[in-house]
Amino acid sequence: MEGIGQKTLLLVEDEALIALETQAGLEDEGFRVLVAGDAEAALDLCRREPGIDLVLMDIALGAGLDGFGAAASILALRDLPIIYLSNHGEKEVLDRCGAMPTYGYIRKGSESGVIAASVGMALRLHETALRLALERENLRKSEELYRSLFENLLNCFAYCRMVYDATGRAVDFTYLAVNAAFEKQTGLRDVVGKRVTEVIPGFADLDSALLEIYGRAARSRVPERFEYRVESLDQWFLVSVYSPAEGDFVAIFDVITERKEAELERERLVRELLHLSAEMDAVFDLAPFLLSLHDAGGRYLRANRALQELFGFDPTLSGREETARRLQARFADGHHLEAGNMPSSRVLRGERVTGVEYLVTDAQGRAHNLVFNGFPLVVEGRYEGAVFAQADVTAYRGIETKLQRLVAEKEVILREAHHRIKNSMATLGAIITLQAGAAEDPKVAAALEEAAGRVESMQVLYQRIFQEADFESLSAREFLPSLVQHILGNLPLRDSIQVDMAFDEITLGTRQLQPLALIVNELVTNAMKHAFMARGGGRLELRLGSKDGACLLLVADDGPGFAPGADNGRLPGFGISLVKTLVQQLGGTLRLGQGPGARVEISFPV
């Protein structure tokens, strides 16, 4: 039997076939089974086999002693638990069975599991009875030892003569003799020959009940033993009083103030623990989580209401294997969950398991997603059982699946929208380019070409952003080089320009990248027109870095530079206005610097 260890059973059965069948079934259940065909053989085995733990006794044993007689003889030899195994159901037989020391009655033909369960229970009951008997004997010996020490070594001793009034009421007593322990424990000295009312002021009023007890003992000569709080001394005493002679009494007592206060404190703590236990029981039963308590073998000891309602049955009334079979446990992906790999099995091996999701099927055939958490209970280094706390996340998983489906649908819609926006931007750029080609005025054509370039820059940014899974941000190091190359690719003299680019790894949001892309487009385009066209080439430098929470952009060339004193330099008209507006949108500052060449420095917060 699980949790008990292999036990040896003595099966007393005169029917050989029944004995063989029962023996085989119980051995399959993990027991060692010895068989005796009659009472005499059973007694012989009990004498020779000290390892027998329990007797399964048939009542009808043929000739000789019957089962009851055999049981009585065995119990005379050894204290063994006996279970009667018989088909007799007559009242007389059952009455005899009840009158004998027994641990149960099982009908023949019962399944091996039923017999094994009864045997396991009987063994535990017997072990408990033996343990309690041993504890009682140890307690008795301890009490005797304590009493002996108390009476002979540790007790206070006072021999007194009672004083009564005219009505016979005890009103005082005189100390005739006391021992050293009396003086040491009570703190009262030089009391012999004095009345208690002289030694302890207020005694007669505060402790009249004790006077009454002493007076009663001195008159009746009936010994009494009691605990009493002497109010006038503010101490507790354990008192034994008897009368060696009429009118006299001997009080043998010990100061138990500390013990009594400890008892009162323990009683208070017990009340608090009982109150806390009731609260914990309520929390356990009303918790929305599935809570269960298990013994070391995995059997359900307690299961709260939420667990029973989800399972559709009380698992404490079913075996562990039966519960697992009914729940059809499997992993969340549908794969079968082997019994040895179940999270509960891992906890029963002493492992702490958290956050394992699996599926079970309730009594109505509905699947539930459970998140399992299990904790082994270890007391003084010994595994005693486990606590399982499980959450039913079925509803959450349904919402999660629905949200995933909605997100997938939104992504399809968003990508379609992106595709249409990209096509619209390409169409807009093409229209502007065609219009520039058809313009007769060169200034109009140039303006339209610049506008087309700006649209292309936006298109490059848009295309680059929506290639990423994260639409909200993009690496400047990955985006800006391709943007600059695209701008230069649409301008003359591109092969004659040396471009020096250095961009730090800075991630910027799309709200910052869009104006930054237009700024770079304006500055590179204007550098091409004003720094390189007249010379047929040159050098262009672009830098992007960060410092103290700010992003720093530098665009410089080796051209003639800005005109002296010019605020807007080579960025006349719409270009300088657009750059300034975009820098303001970034919340930054713009600075134009002189050479050699022209320098444009822009700073904005990251």
N, C-alpha and C positions, 0 to 999 in steps of 0.2 A: 504493500500500500504506500502511495506517495506521501512523504512527510513523516512516515512512521519507521521506515527501515524494515528489513526482512524479519519477520516474527515466526516462531515455531508454534504450530497448532497441533493439538491432539484430537483427532476425530475418533469418537467412540461409536461405532456402527457395526451391527451384527450382519447386515446385508452386504455381501462382498461387492456386488455390482454397484450398488448405491454408493458404497464407500469409495470405490475406484473413481466413479464419475465425479463425486464431490471433491475428492482429493485432486483430481486433474484440474478442475475448475479453479480451485483455490490456489494451486501452484501456478496456474496461468496468471492469477492476480498478484503473484509475487511472494506467496507465503511458502514456508517449509511445513509440510504436513506429515505427521506421524499417524498411523491408523492402528486402532485396537478393536478387536471383534467382540470383546466382552469386558465386564467390569474388572476381572482379575488381571487381564492383559493391560488394561488401562492403568491400574494401580502399580503394576510392575514397571511400566514405562515412566510413570511419575516418579518412582523411586530412582530409576536409572538415568533419566534425562532431566538434568537440572535446567536445561534451556527452554522448557515448555512455557509458553506465555499465556495460552488460553486453551480451554477445552470446549469442543463442540460435542454435546452429549445427546445421543439418541435415548429416548425414554424407555422404549421397549427393547430389551437386550436379550430376549429369550430366557433360557434357564439361568438361575443364579440371581444375583442382584440386578434390579432394574436401574434405569438411569438415575433416579433419585437416590437410591442407595449407593450407587457408584460415586455420585457427586459428593455425598456426605463423607464417604471414605476418603476421597481425594482431598476434600477440604480439611479433613483431620490431619492429612500429611502436609499439605501446602496451601497457601493462600493464592488460589488461581481464580481468574474470572471464568465463569461457566455459562455457556449459552446452550439452551435446549433446542435440539433439532428433531422435529417430530411432525407427524401428520395428525396426532391426537388433538382434537379440539373440544373434547368433552369438558364440561365445567369442573368435574372432579379433578381431572388431570391438570387443568389450568389453575385450580385452587392450590393443588399441591405444588405446582411450579412457582406460584406466587409466594408460597410459604417458605420456599427454599432460598438461600442466597443465590441470586442469579443476575445475569447481565443481559437477559433477553430471551426471547422465544422466537424461533424461525421455523416456518413450515418447510418440510422436505420438498424438494423440487424447485425451490426458489432459485433464481438465476445467481450465478457465481458472483456477479457484481453486487447484488443485494446482500448476499451472505458476507462478502468482503467488506461492504460498507458497515454492516452491523458489527462485524469483528473489529474493524478499525475503531468504531465508536466505543465498543466495550473495552478495548485495550486502553484507549485514552481515559475512559472513566476510571478504570482500575488503577492506572498510573496516577491519576489525580487523587484517588482515594488513598493510595499508599503515601503520596506526598503529603496530603493533609494529615494523615495519621502521624507521620514522622514530624511534621511541623507542630502538631498538638503535643507530642511527647517532648520535643525540644522546648516548647513553651512551658510545659509543666515543670520540667527540670530547671528552667531558668527562674520561674517563679519561686520554686522551692529554695534555690540558691539565694535569690534576692531576699526571701523571707528570713532565711538563716542568718545572712549577713546583717540584715536590718535589726533582727531581734537580739543578736549577740554582739555586734560590733558597732553599728552605725546609729543605733536608736538612742533617743533621749529617754531617761528614766526618772519618774517622779512618784514618790510615795507620799500620799496626802491623806488628811483626815477631814471629812466633810463637816460643814457647819450648817445646821438647819435652824429656821426660826420656829416660833411657837406653833405655827400651823403645819410644820413639817416640810416647808419649802426650802430647797437648797439655796443658801444666800452667800456662802463663802467657803473656802477650804484653806487648810494650813499645810504648808510644805513640811514634811517630816524628813525626807531624804531625796537628794537628786544626784545624778552622776555628772561626770565631766562633760559628756556630750550634751547634756541639757544646757549647761552654762555656755558651751561653745556655740551651739546652734541657735539658742534663743537670745543670747546676750544678757541674760539675767543672772546676777551674781549675789551671793550671800542671801539666799532666799530661805534657807532652812530655819524653821521656827516662826516664819512670818506668814501672814495671810496673803492670799493672792491680791486682794483689794489694796493692800499696802504696797505690794511689789509692782502691780500694773494698775495705775490709776484709771478709773473709768471702766474696768473690767466687768463689774457687776451690771452696769447699764448696757454696755455695748455687746457683751458676750453672755447674756443671761441664758441663752439657749445651751451653751456649753456647760454652764453650771447645772442646768437641769439634767443634762445627759450624765454628768459625773454623779449627781445626787441619786439618779435612778440606778446607776450601776452599783453605787455603794450600798444602797438599800436592798436591791433585788439580788445582788451578787451574780448577775447574768453578764458575761463578757460582751463587749460591743467593740466594733471596729468601724471607723468612719473617717471621712475627710472633712476638715472644718477650717474655715477662714476665721482666725482670731482678729477681729476688727481692731481691738485695742493695740495689737502688735503689728497689724498690717501684714500678716503672714499666713500662709496655708500650712496645715499640719495633717499628716496621716497618723491617726490616733488609734491605739488599741487600749481599752480600759477594762479592768476586772477588779473584783473586790476580794482581797485575801482575808479580810475580816469585816464583820458588819460595821458600817460607818466609815470604813477606810476604802480607799481605791488606789490602784496603781495605774498610772498613765504611761504607756510606752509609745513614743511618737517620734516622728522625723519631720523636719522642715521640708516641705515639698513645693515651696513657692515657685521656684523656677520651673519644675515639672508641670505644675498646674497652669501656670501662665502659658507654657508651651502647648499644653493640651487645649487651652482656650483659643490660642492662636491657630492651632491645627484645625480645631472645629470651625473657626472663621474661614480658614483657607479652604477647607472641604466644602463649606457652603458656597464660597466664591467659585471653586472648581465645578461644583454641581451646576451652578448658574451658568458658568462659561460653557460647560458641556452641553447644557440645554440650548444655549445660543448657537453653539457650533453644530449641533444636530439640526437646528432649524436652517442654518446657512447651508449645510450639506444637502438637506432635502429640497430646499427651495432654490438652490443655485441653478442658473440657466444652462450651465455646463453639464456634461455627462460625467459624473463623479462615481468612482467605485474604489472599494478597499478590498485587497486580496491577501490571502495567507501566502506562506512561503511556497506552497505548491501551485499557486495561481488560482485557487478557488475563490469565487466571489464571496466575500463576507458581508459587504454592504453595497447597495446600488441606489443612487438617489432617484427621485421621481422622474427627472428629465430623462435619465438613461432608460428606465423601465418603460416610459411612454414611447420613446423612439424605438427601442427593441421590440416592444409589444409583448414582453413577458419579463418576469423577474428572474435574472440570471443566477441569483443566490439559490434558487430551487432547481437549477440545472447544473450538470457537470460542465467543466470547462470545454471539453471537446464537443459536447452537445450544443453549447452556446455558439461556438465557432462554426459548427455545421449549419445552424439555423441562420446565422448572419451572412454566410457566403462571402467572407472577407476577400478583397482583392485590391491590388494597387489602383491608384487613381487613373492610370492609363488603361485599365481593364485587365492587366495580366493577373493570373492567379497568384494569390498570396499564400505561400506554403506556411504551415503551422510553425515551423522552426524559425522562419524569417519574419513572423508577425512582430510588430513593434512591442506588443505585450510580452512576447517570449523573450525578447532582448532584455526587457526590464527585469523579468523574473530570473535572468542570469546575472543580475546585479548591475546592468548598464542603465545609465540615465539617458532617456530618449525624449527629444522634443521636436515638435513641428513636422511630424511624419503624417502625410495625408494618404488616406486610403478610403475605399468604398465598402459599405455594408448594405445588406438588403433587409428591410424591416419585415414585420409579420405580414404586412399588406403587399409585399413585393416591391416596394418603392426603394430606389437607390438613394443613399445618403453619402455625401462627402464629409468625412470626419478628419479633423486634425488632432493627432494623438500626442499627448505628453504623459510620460510615465516616470515615476521616481521610486527607486527602491527604498524600503524602510530598513535602516541598519541601526541596531541597538547594541551598543558596546561592542562594535566590530562584528556583530552577527546579523546575517540577513534574516529578517522576520516577515517580510511581505512587501507589498507595493501599493502605491496609490496611482490610479489612472485618472487623468483629467482630459476630457475630449470635447472639442467644440464642433458642432454641426454647422458647416459652412456651405451647405447645399444652396441656400438662397443667395449667398454671396457669389458662389461660382456661377449661378444662373445670371446674375446681374453682370458679372465679369464677362461672360460669354457674349451677352447682348451688347455690352459696351465695345468689346473687340470687333463685333460685327459692324456696329455703327461707325467705329473709327475707320475700319476698312472701307466702308461705303463713302465716308467723308474724304478719305485719301483719293479714291477714284474720282470723286467730283472735283477735288482740289487740283489734281493733276490735269484733268480735262480743262479746268479754268486756266491753269498755267499755260497749257498748250495754246489755248485761244489767245491769251494775252501776248505770248511770244509771237504768234502769227500776226496779231494786230500791230505789235511794235515793228515787226519786219515790214509789214505793209506800209505803215506810216513812214518809216525810213526811206522805203523805195519811192513813195509819192513825193517826199521832199527832194530826193535826189533827182527824180525826173523833172520836177518843177525848176530845180536849179539849172539843169541842162537846157531847159526851154527859155530861161530868163535872158533877155537881151542886155539888160544892165549888168555889168560885171560885179558891181557892189551887191546887187540883189542876189546874184548867183553865189557870190562868196558867202553872204549871210546864210543863204539856204544850205550851202555845203557845211557850214559850221553847225547849223541846227541838225543836219543829218548825222554829223559826227557825234553830237551829243546824244541823239537817239540811239546810235549804235553802241555808245558807251553804256547807256542804260540797258540795252539789250544784252550786252556781254555780261554785265553784273547780274541781270535777271537770270540768264541762262546758267551762270556759274552757281548762283545761290540755290536754284531749284534742282541742281544735280546732287545736292547734299540731302542727307536724311533730316538734318536739323535746318529748318528754314529760317531760324531766328538769328543765326550768327555764322560767321565765316572767317577763316584765317586770312589776314591781310597779306601774309607772305605767299600764300597760294594764289590769291586773286589778282593783286596789283601787277605782278610781272606780265601775266597774260593780257591784262587790260592795256598796259603800255605798248606791248608788241602789236596788239590789234590796232591801236591808234596810229602807231608809226607805219603799220602796213598799208594804211589808206592814204599816206602822205608821200609826196615826192622826196627825193634825196634820202630815203630811209636807209639805203645801203651805205651812205656816206657819213652817217652819224654814229659816233661811238657812245653807247649808252652804258652808264655805270649805275647799277641798281643794288641797293642793300635794304632789305626790309626785315625787321625783327619779327619773331613769332608773336603776333598780337591778334587776339580774337576780338572782332568787332561785330556789333549788332547790325542788322540790315538798315536800321534807321540812321546809322553813322556811315555805313559803306556807300549808300546811295549818294549823299552829297559829296563824300570823299572822291568817289569815282568821277563825278562831274568836274570837281576841282582839278583833279589830275588831267582829265581830258582837256580842259581849258588851258592849263599851264603848259602841257606838252605841245598842244597845237599852236599856241602863240609863240613858244620857243622856236618851233619849226619855222614859222613865218618870219619872225623878226630877228632871230639869231643866226639862222643857217642858210636861208634862201639866197642872200646876197653873196655868201662865201662859198656856197656849194657843199657845205658840210660843217662838222664841229663836234663838240662833246657835250652830252647831256647827263646830268647827275640827279638821281632821285634817292632820297633816304627817308625811312620811316622807323622811328624808335619810340621809346617811352621813358619818362623820368618823373618821379614824384607824383604818380597818378595822372600824368598828362601824356598825350600822344603828340609827337613832333614830326611834321612833314617838311622836307626840304626839297625844292626843285630849283636847280641851278644850271646855267649854261656858260660857255666861254665866248659868248657874243659880245657886242659893243656895250651891253648893259643899259640901264635906264638913263634917260635924259636927266642931266643935273637938275635937282629941285623938283622933279616930276613926282607927283604922288602916285599916279597910276601907271607910269612908265610906258611899256609897250602893250598894255592891256587897255586899249581905248574902248569907249562906248559900252556895249552890252557885256563884253567879256569881264571887265573889272567889276561891273555891277553884280554880275552873276556870281563871281568868286566871293565878293564881300558878303553877299546875301547868304551863300552856302556856308561860309565860315561862321556867320552869326547863327545860322541854324544849328551848327555843331556846338555853339556856345564857346567858340574859340577866338583867337586873335590872329591878325594878319600883319606881317612885317615884310617890307620890300628892302632889299639890301643891294649895295653896289660891290662890284667886282673884286678881282677881274670878272667880267661878265655880269649877268643878272642873277640875283638870289631872291627866292620867295620862301619865307618861313611861316609856317602855320602851326599853331599850338591849340589843342582842344582836349577837354577832359575825357578820360576813358570811361 
